[in-house]
Amino acid sequence: MPMLKPDGHLGCCEILEPPGSGPKGGALRPRRKVLFAVVAAFTIAAACSRSEQQEVLPPAPPPDAPRIVVLPFHNLGDPADSFLAFGVTEGITRRLGALDDLGVISRTSSTRYDRAEMTARQIGDDLGVDFILDGEIQLVRSADTGDRLVLAPTLIRVTDGTQVWSERHDRPMDEIFSVQSEVATRVAESLGLSLDDTERRMLAASPTTNLAAYQEYLWALPLCWSFELEELSVAEDHLEKAVQHDPDFAVAHALLSETHSLIFHFRYDRSPQRLAMARASADHALQVDPNLPEAHRALAYFYYTGHRNFDEALKEFAVAASRRPNDSMILASVGVVHRRKGMWQEAVEELSRAAELDPRSDINIQDLAATYGRLRRYEEAEAYCRQAIELAPGDIYPYVYCARIFRSRDGTPDRARGILEEMPVKDPAQQAYYRFEQAMYERDFEAALRWLEETDDVISEPIDEVVLTRSLAECRSRIVLGAAEKPPLACDYARVYFERARDASPADPALHSALGWVYALTGRGEEAVSAGEQAVELLPITADAMAGQTMLEQLAKIYAWSGEPELAVDTIEESLAHPGWLSVPMLGLDPDWDPIRDDPGFQDLLREPSLPAS
């Protein structure tokens, strides 16, 4: 999902091979023809390879397969031991999720329910499950006999609320993993599932024998998929301690790898060292257990976030999914990668399947909203963003998605303003940027400048590969406001920043694109076009259907501000031919198109019907 975040480490290692890169220089129009010839060639190749694409995910369980949710076990002991209840719930869910003929609701959805507040029927109807596993847990401490774990699980049939199976376990604490395995096995047998030897081994597997390592892992688990650097850093610290306690704790190594990959992906740290740590942790996990699905999932994220090697990522996700068919994170991730590859229908199907297994996850619903929004299927997009707001009213991003959908569909700022005003006060600096963006569309440039005062100095959006600074945003505002004859000081700050960043990371297309935008705003047309075209060559739409489309749209704006209206119109047409937030109504709304607003070709575009993207 889009995340505009402070970026303290702009220097990017040169890890992204520039597909379609070629010699610089030459006349603008011939070079533009070569550029789109490359795009066309890539498009044909992508279409051919898509027809040969193998299925990444295993088939969904048959329609008559039972579906179950493991609710958070009630902690009857010291509140400080609640992490154990969380861990046992997660461990049983993880084991059941390895079974092919069972549908298992994700932990992120199950933790949102309190058994005391809803009946089994209500929970079953809400989640679409046939059975509920509920229970109580208590850690009994004793200096004489040692710590003991008391666990009382109950399997409930949703239709009539009857107990299908119940059992009480009173075991030494160091048998916590064998207890989880026994419970998962008894549940599977009670549901009438036939377990083969492989499935029984997966149910019996223990991630570690070191309880201190396991405790550190459990503390990290709720934080490691955050979008916040502070939470990711805390998760990283706990996972480092976990693998120090047990160097063979493969699941912790895998999760540590994914944490490194996320920190890299969100541009918190684009150093070679960060990416190397992500690879090393994934490799360590695979060395300990070559068949571990979490390790293959971690390696997939490394290829995806670090190298845009989507094909290798899909291969690793396929291995992980074959052993974790109920892992909604894998399902959603495959959908996100297919979206990057321009395989939009596959992405919709996979994201929808992930949402079925994790129906209370607002992230999956936001991904569906964004996907339909980019496909310009606005009715479905709005339905999903409204659902995301219901699921996570305290999060700002569903409101942001709704605003983008409204602007792209309607070409007016009114409904977008209304939904943004409903945002909860959560991240003032982040929200200020979105209010700045809205004020620009409303052409209230003075208000836009006031909102900018509250934003962070550097912001980035890794989903669309956008990097911005407050100085660049101010430069844009003041230029559009009428300061073109004498570019404001903010433009100089932005130019120096992005020139240095580009020189430090010449393979980063987002930096070329941002620098080209600065050049275009300040009248340095030839340099602007060179930088914008370089960004598209480094990241064509055929190499990344989402971020590449951003580079293409930004290039069109650079052409528009560099005295190249025909090239701008051609590039807009190319951009509109692909899924993205750009739409015909947005052409009329966005002040960035003002330099070519009276151009006949642009006026023809405004009369075109706004159709869904193919």
QUICORMO-V819170 format. One record per backbone hydrogen bond with DSSP energy under -0.5 kcal/mol. CO is the residue of the C=O (numbers start at 1). NH is the residue of the N-H. Records with the same first field share a line. If there is no record, write none. Layout:
CO: NH + NH
//
This chain:
3: 5 + 462
5: 460
6: 8
9: 270
13: 15
15: 17
17: 19
18: 21
27: 31
28: 32
29: 33
30: 34
31: 35
32: 36
33: 37
34: 38
35: 39
36: 40
37: 41
38: 42
39: 43
40: 44
41: 45
42: 46
43: 47
44: 48
45: 49
46: 50
47: 51
48: 52
49: 52
50: 53
62: 65
66: 103
67: 130 + 131
68: 105
69: 71 + 133
74: 76 + 137
78: 81
79: 82
81: 84 + 85
82: 86
83: 87
84: 88
85: 73 + 89
86: 90
87: 91
88: 92
89: 93
90: 94
91: 95
92: 96
93: 97
95: 98
96: 99
97: 326
99: 102
102: 104
103: 68
106: 109 + 110
107: 111
109: 112
110: 72 + 113
113: 115
114: 117 + 118
119: 123
120: 124
121: 125
122: 126
123: 127
124: 128 + 129
130: 158
131: 69
132: 134 + 156
133: 71
134: 154
135: 74
136: 152
137: 76 + 77
138: 140 + 150
139: 141
140: 148
142: 146
147: 173
148: 140 + 150
149: 151 + 171
150: 138
151: 169
152: 136
153: 167
154: 134 + 156
155: 164 + 165
156: 132
157: 161
162: 157 + 164
165: 155
167: 153
169: 151
171: 149
172: 175
173: 176
175: 179
176: 180
177: 181
178: 182
179: 183
180: 184
181: 185
182: 186
183: 187
184: 188
185: 189
186: 190
187: 191
188: 193
189: 192
193: 195
196: 200
197: 201
198: 202
199: 203
200: 204
201: 205
209: 211
210: 214
211: 215
212: 216
213: 217
214: 218
215: 219
216: 220
217: 221
218: 222
220: 223 + 224
223: 226
228: 232
229: 233
230: 234
231: 235
232: 236
233: 237
234: 238
235: 239
236: 240
237: 241
238: 242
239: 243
240: 244
241: 245
242: 246
246: 249
248: 250
249: 253
250: 254
251: 255
252: 256
253: 257
254: 258
255: 259
256: 260
257: 261
258: 262
259: 263
260: 264
261: 265
262: 266
263: 268 + 269
264: 267
267: 9
270: 13
271: 275
272: 276
273: 277
274: 278
275: 279
276: 280
277: 281
278: 282
279: 283
280: 284
281: 285
282: 286
283: 287
284: 288
285: 289
289: 292
292: 296
293: 297
294: 298
295: 299
296: 300
297: 301
298: 302
299: 303
300: 304
301: 305 + 306
302: 306
303: 307 + 308 + 309
304: 308
308: 310
309: 313
310: 314
311: 315
312: 316
313: 317
314: 318
315: 319
316: 320
317: 321
318: 322
319: 323
320: 323 + 324
324: 327
326: 328
327: 331
328: 332
329: 333
330: 334
331: 335
332: 336
333: 337
334: 338
335: 339
336: 340
337: 341
338: 343
339: 342
340: 545
342: 344
343: 347
344: 348
345: 349
346: 350
347: 351
348: 352
349: 353
350: 354
351: 355
352: 356
353: 357
354: 358
356: 359
357: 106
358: 361
360: 362
361: 365
362: 366
363: 367
364: 368
365: 369
366: 370
367: 371
368: 372
369: 373
370: 374
371: 375
372: 377
373: 376
374: 580
375: 613
376: 378
377: 381
378: 382
379: 383
380: 384
381: 385
382: 386
383: 387
384: 388
385: 389
386: 390
387: 391
388: 392
392: 395
396: 400
397: 401
398: 402
399: 403
400: 404
401: 405
402: 406
403: 407
404: 408
405: 409
406: 410 + 411
407: 411
413: 417
414: 418
415: 419
416: 420
417: 421
418: 422
419: 422
420: 423
424: 426
427: 431
428: 432
429: 433
430: 434
431: 435
432: 436
433: 437
434: 438
435: 439
436: 440
437: 441
438: 442
439: 444
440: 443
443: 445
444: 448
445: 449
446: 450
447: 451
448: 452
449: 453
450: 453
451: 454
452: 455
457: 470
458: 7
459: 468
460: 5
461: 464 + 465 + 466
466: 461
468: 459
469: 473
470: 474
471: 475
472: 476
473: 477
474: 478
475: 479
476: 480
477: 481
478: 482 + 483
479: 482
483: 486
488: 491 + 492
489: 492 + 493
490: 494
491: 495
492: 496
493: 497
494: 498
495: 499
496: 500
497: 501
498: 502
499: 503
500: 504
501: 505
505: 508
507: 509
508: 511 + 512
509: 513
510: 514
511: 515
512: 516
513: 517
514: 518
515: 519
516: 520
517: 521
518: 522
519: 524
520: 523
523: 525
524: 528
525: 529
526: 530
527: 531
528: 532
529: 533
530: 534
531: 535
532: 536
533: 537
534: 538
535: 539
537: 540
538: 19
540: 543 + 544
544: 548
546: 550
547: 551
548: 552
549: 553
550: 554
551: 555
552: 556
553: 557
554: 558
555: 559
556: 560
557: 561
558: 562
559: 562 + 564
560: 563
564: 568
565: 569
566: 570
567: 571
568: 572
569: 573
570: 574
571: 575
572: 576
573: 577
575: 578
583: 587
584: 587 + 588
585: 589
586: 590
590: 593
591: 594
593: 596
594: 597
596: 599
599: 603
600: 604
601: 605
602: 606
603: 607
604: 607
605: 608
609: 611
//
